[in-house]
Structure formats: C-alpha cells, structure tokens
C-alpha cells in the first residue's frame, strides 16, 4: 500500500476522534481527513517547538496518535472560536 494512503487513513481516524472529543456534529469522511492531516502537522509542530514528548506506551503508533489528536483538537477549538465571531 502506498505511504500516502496510510497517511490519509491515519488522518481520517485522527479527525474522527478529535471530532468526538470536541462534540461536533460530524464532518464526514473528507472533513475528518482534512482535520486529521492538519492535526498531524499541527501536533508534530507544537510538540517539536515546545520540546515535549509523549511516552504513554512503547508503541510509536499510539504515541503519534495522541500527538495528532491533540493537534486536531486544537485546530477544531480554534475553528470554533473563529466561527462564533
């Protein structure tokens, strides 16, 4: 399977989880992928910038998932603030 397909699948799961956490009404598959992929990028940037690491388990996948969901939740929070104005 191509690497980009894994990235899209991971992004869709991340977007879906973040949407559940934020209590959204659902973004659909494309919306989840967009939020998830942006969440991966935001989470990675934030954690690198502030030199913060997560070691919940020995699994890099779980640690990356938590980091990406944190970025996606932050993105949805900011979008919610902008929409209210």
Phi, psi and omega per residue, in radians:
X1 nan 2.405 -3.134
X2 -1.144 2.628 -3.097
X3 -1.081 -0.656 -3.121
X4 -1.107 -0.522 3.133
X5 -1.208 -0.681 3.044
X6 -1.070 -0.719 3.138
X7 -1.084 -0.738 3.130
X8 -1.179 -0.758 3.110
X9 -1.106 -0.775 3.104
X10 -1.090 -0.741 3.116
X11 -1.090 -0.663 3.130
X12 -1.173 -0.666 3.099
X13 -1.179 -0.762 3.128
X14 -1.072 -0.806 3.127
X15 -1.089 -0.695 3.128
X16 -1.129 -0.803 3.131
X17 -1.110 -0.772 3.137
X18 -1.097 -0.685 3.118
X19 -1.123 -0.685 3.078
X20 -1.124 -0.751 -3.137
X21 -1.099 -0.725 -3.094
X22 -1.454 -0.039 3.082
X23 1.205 0.588 -3.134
X24 -1.292 2.953 -3.129
X25 -1.591 0.053 3.116
X26 1.861 2.343 -3.114
X27 -1.927 -0.146 -3.057
X28 1.403 3.017 -3.061
X29 -1.085 -0.825 -3.102
X30 -1.152 -0.743 3.109
X31 -1.083 -0.714 3.100
X32 -1.116 -0.714 3.128
X33 -1.116 -0.799 -3.129
X34 -1.089 -0.856 3.130
X35 -1.103 -0.710 -3.136
X36 -1.145 -0.785 -3.139
X37 -1.157 -0.759 3.075
X38 -1.132 -0.619 3.090
X39 -1.118 -0.671 3.068
X40 -1.051 -0.826 -3.112
X41 -1.161 -0.764 3.140
X42 -1.161 -0.797 3.133
X43 -1.065 -0.764 3.118
X44 -1.093 -0.776 3.141
X45 -1.106 -0.803 -3.121
X46 -1.099 -0.801 -3.086
X47 -1.186 -0.595 3.080
X48 -1.269 -0.718 -3.111
X49 -1.090 -0.757 -3.110
X50 -1.639 0.157 3.083
X51 0.889 0.856 -3.109
X52 -1.971 2.368 3.111
X53 -2.232 2.674 3.133
X54 -1.977 2.309 3.069
X55 -2.349 1.100 3.140
X56 -1.236 -0.783 3.126
X57 -2.362 3.136 3.046
X58 -1.393 -0.146 -3.103
X59 -1.465 2.093 3.097
X60 -1.141 -0.559 -3.136
X61 -1.092 -0.803 3.140
X62 -1.140 -0.759 3.128
X63 -1.085 -0.736 3.106
X64 -1.175 -0.615 3.118
X65 -1.113 -0.780 3.126
X66 -1.092 -0.755 3.131
X67 -1.097 -0.763 -3.116
X68 -1.200 -0.701 3.118
X69 -1.126 -0.667 3.086
X70 -1.045 -0.759 3.108
X71 -1.143 -0.694 -3.134
X72 -1.221 -0.657 3.087
X73 -1.119 -0.735 3.090
X74 -1.066 -0.755 3.109
X75 -1.055 -0.819 3.135
X76 -1.131 -0.603 3.090
X77 -1.111 -0.804 3.135
X78 -1.147 -0.708 3.100
X79 -1.070 -0.714 3.103
X80 -1.093 -0.676 3.103
X81 -1.145 -0.738 -3.121
X82 -1.182 -0.676 -3.130
X83 -1.149 -0.555 -3.097
X84 -1.259 -0.325 -3.118
X85 -1.396 nan nan
